[in-house]
Amino acid sequence: MESQDSNLPADTDSNAQQVDSELEALYRESLAYLQEGRWTEAIAGLEEIVRQRPDYADAVALLDESRLKATLEKDKPRAKRALPRVPVKRVLTIVVLGGMILILATGLRQAYRYWVQPRQTSQEGERHKAQLLGQAFKHLAERDYANAEQSLLAFLEDYPDNQEAREGLAKAQEKLALAENYSKAEQAMAQQDWNQASHLLAGIVSVDPRYKDAQQLQSLVQKQQELSTWFEHAEQAYRAGDWSEAIAAYDTLMTLDAEYSRGVVSQHLFDSCRKQAMHWVHSTKGEGEAVQKALDLYRKALILYPQHNQAIYEMALAERYLLGRTMLARGNLPEAIEALEWVYRQQPDYADGTVATILKAAVKKEHAPEPGIGADVALVSAAEGTFQERYTDSMQKGDEAVASGNYALAEQYYRQATTVAIHGGYESALWLFVAHVKLGTVQARQENYAQAVQTIKTAISIMSKSAVAIPESSYSDYVQQGDDLAQDGDYVKALEQYALAAQVFAEKCNCGLENWSILP
């Protein structure tokens, strides 16, 4: 509660002090006149003082004294005249009157000291108290809570029982606490510590729902908490290889906020779609519905990274494989064989080897020579000898083309060899391994490194699933490093790692690749 003095002009006290100073000067001047016996001047000055300050007790007493002395002086005999005879009764009257005046003046002075002066002192104290309290509440009104707290604490040291000051102090300290917590909440948000920010903002809103923009920040933080929760859930599933769960969580996250950690979310969702698609193809051995789901995931992945060559290649495999199965179901054997043979040439073990099985069945059903179309069909006809002879012939012609630098022709012969190798029986894995290593080699010589990486990786995959007993630990590091490099698009260095893994198999399988160099 502000005092009435707070409504006065700011210079009221200074004006009062100036008036008091002028009256004090007039009082001293009148006192000097009195001491000099100049009663008229003394009385005039004192009357002016009393007129302005009737409560100026010393001036009142001195005025009475001056008037008395002036009266006595008036009645005093002249020096050059004979003293008039004054009646004794009159003299006594004057003496008594003067005594009474002196007694009255003394009484008034004592009254001033015991009643008026303490009251004035009390009034000055109340005025000072009101000024201090008014200044404190002025800080409070101006939201200068630090100075308000300081002023009120100082005030309460002198007036500890003042309830108004206590309430003001509580308000100032509450506002200071809110400001401190708001600042901490902003720091927590900057550090993306959403749980801490939420806790602090909830405390602020519970005390003052309208404090700054605390409610808006609380809504923002709650959304960030939700996004953070979904992101962490998706990342945990991604790290655990639970691709299906990761895809669902990343999808939810992108629905809530498409820009949230966009780089990481896009990359990990892309990876999850690809890996889940490959899992469906191989874990179900190419079951039609699963491959269709895989195609949907490849399309979803390519929306995120439309130019990703590996994803495009994997989707093409799934499309051709599914086309082959569909044509086979419809009885369209030529188209079925063409589609399945293309997949087989790319990855003989596609769909965990199902493509090879279906291709064999399609060729037999057509009552045609063993798998192949066009030049390949002629290559595998019975008139040209056994499968081993045909395989050996194709590989030999491919080697001759490599030696002459005709890599395109060499690639054609090696592809023919992979087609024949499927009928190699027990030797099928070795034949396929050698044919794919040499096919990847000529692709690398033609600087088609992305395709070379895929072909050599297929060769390694064939051998790793074969009956050849080679410890996985002897080549797994090379394969992992190659996978990482291929994922980053560094196909040349990836090929170097895959070549080292292929060399491990070549040294163990006694298949004629001991001195073969994949890289130039």
Residue, then its C-alpha position, 0 to 999 in steps of 0.5 A: m500500500e503506497s503512502q499519501d506522500s507518494n502522490l506529492p511532487a518529487d520536490t516537496d521535501s526540498n521546498a519544505q527544507q528551504v522554508d525551514s531554512e529561511l524561518e531559521a535564519l529569520y529566527r536568528e536575525s530576530l534573536a539578534y534584534l532582541q539582544e540589541g534591544r531592537w524590539t520592533e524589528a525582533i517582534a516583526g520577525l518573530e510574528e512572521i515566523v509564528r504566522q508561517r509556523p504556529d507550532y514553532a514553540d521557541a519563536v512563540a516564547l521569544l515573541d512573548e518575551s520580546r513583547l514583554k520587554a518592549t512593553l517594559e521598555k515603553d514604560k521605562p523612565r526617560a533619562k532626561r525626564a523626571l521619572p513619573r511616579v508609578p503606582v505600586k499597584r501598577v508595578l506589582t501588576i506588571v511584575v506579576l504579569g511578566g512572571m506569568i508570561l515567563i511561566l507560560a513561556t516556560g510551560l509552552r517550551q516544556a510542552y513542546r519538548y514533551w508533547v509536540q517534539p515527540r509527535q513531530t519526530s513520530q510523524e517524521g518517522e512515519r513519513h520516512k517509513a512510508q517513503l521506504l515502503g513506497q520505493a520498494f513497491k515502486h520497484l515491485a510495480e516496475r517488475d524490478y524484483a531484485n531491487a524490490e526484494q532488497s528494499l523490502l528485506a532492509f525495510l523488514e529489518d526495521y519493521p519486522d511486523n509489517q504485513e504489507a511488506r511481508e506480502g510484497l517480499a513474498k511476491a518479489q521472491e516468487k517472481l524471482a524464482l519464476a524468472e530463474n526457473y524460466s531461464k533454466a527451462e530455456q537452457a534445458m531446451a537449448q540442450q534438448d533436455w526435454n524432460q528437464a524443460s518440461h518439469l521446470l515449465a510445469g512448475i512455472v505454469s502451476v504458479d502463474p499460468r500467464y507467466k511470459d510464454a510458459q504455456q506455449l513453451q510447455s506445449l512445444v516441449q511436450k511435442q518435442q518429448e513425443l518426437s524424441t520418444w518416437f525417435e529413440h524408439a525407432e533408433q533402438a529398433y534400428r540398432a537391434g535390426d528390428w527393421s519392421e518396428a523401425i520402419a513403423a516408428y520412423d513413419t510415425l515420427m515423419t508424420l508428426d514432424a517431417e523435419y525432425s532429425r531429417g538426415v538421420v531419419s531419412q537414412h535410417l528409414f531408407d536402410s530399414c526399408r531395404k533390409q526388411a525387403m531383402h529379409w522378406v525375399h530371402s526368409t520366405k524363399g521368394e514367396g510371392e506375397a512377401v516379394q510384393k511387400a519387398l517391392d513396396l518397401y523398395r519404392k518407399a526407399l527410393i522416394l527418399y533416395p531416388q538415385h540410389n543405384q543399389a536400391i534400384y538394382e535390388m528392386a529390379l531383381a525383385e520385379r524380374y523375379l516376381l514377373g517370372r513367377t507370375m508368367l510361370a503361373r500363367g503358363n507363359l514359359p518363355e517370358a518366365i524363363e527370360a525373367l528368372e534367368w536374368v535374376y539368376r545371372q545377377q544372383p544365382d542364390y536369389a531368394d535363398g536359391t529359389v530362383a535356381t529351382i524355379l528356373k530349372a522347373a520352367v526349363k524342364k516344363e518347356h521341354a527345351p534344352e537346359p536353361g538359357i535363351g537365345a545364344d545361351v539355349a544353343l550353348v546348353s543343347a545336348a548336341e554340344g556335350t556335357f554341362q562340364e564341357r560346356y562350362t569349361d568351353s565358356m570359361q576358356k573362351g572368356d579367359e581368351a577374350v580377357a587376354s585379348g582385352n575384349y572385356a565385353l566378349a569375355e563378359q558374355y562368355y562368363r555369363q553363359a558359364t554362370t547359366v550352365a553352372i547351375h547344373g553342375g550338381y555337387e560342383s555347382a557352387l565352385w563353378l558359380f563362384v569361379a564364373h562370378v569372380k571372373l565376371g566381376t573382374v571384367q566388369a571392373r576392367q570396364e570400370n563398372y565398379a558398382q556392378a563388379v562389387q555386386t557380382i563379387k559379393t554374389a560369388i562370396s555369398i555362394m561360397s559362404k553357403s556352400a559345403v566348402a568348410i572355410p571359417e567365417s572369421s577368415y573373411s568376415d572382416y573383409v566383407q563387413q568393410g566392403d559393405d560399409l564402403a559400398q554403402d558410402g558409394d566408394y565402390v573401388k575400395a569396397l571392391e578391394q575388400y571383397a577381392l581379399a575375401a574372394q582370395v581367401f576362398a580361392e586359396k581354399c577351394n582349389c578352383g584355379l583362382e589362386n593367381w587370379s587378380i580381380l583388380p588391375 
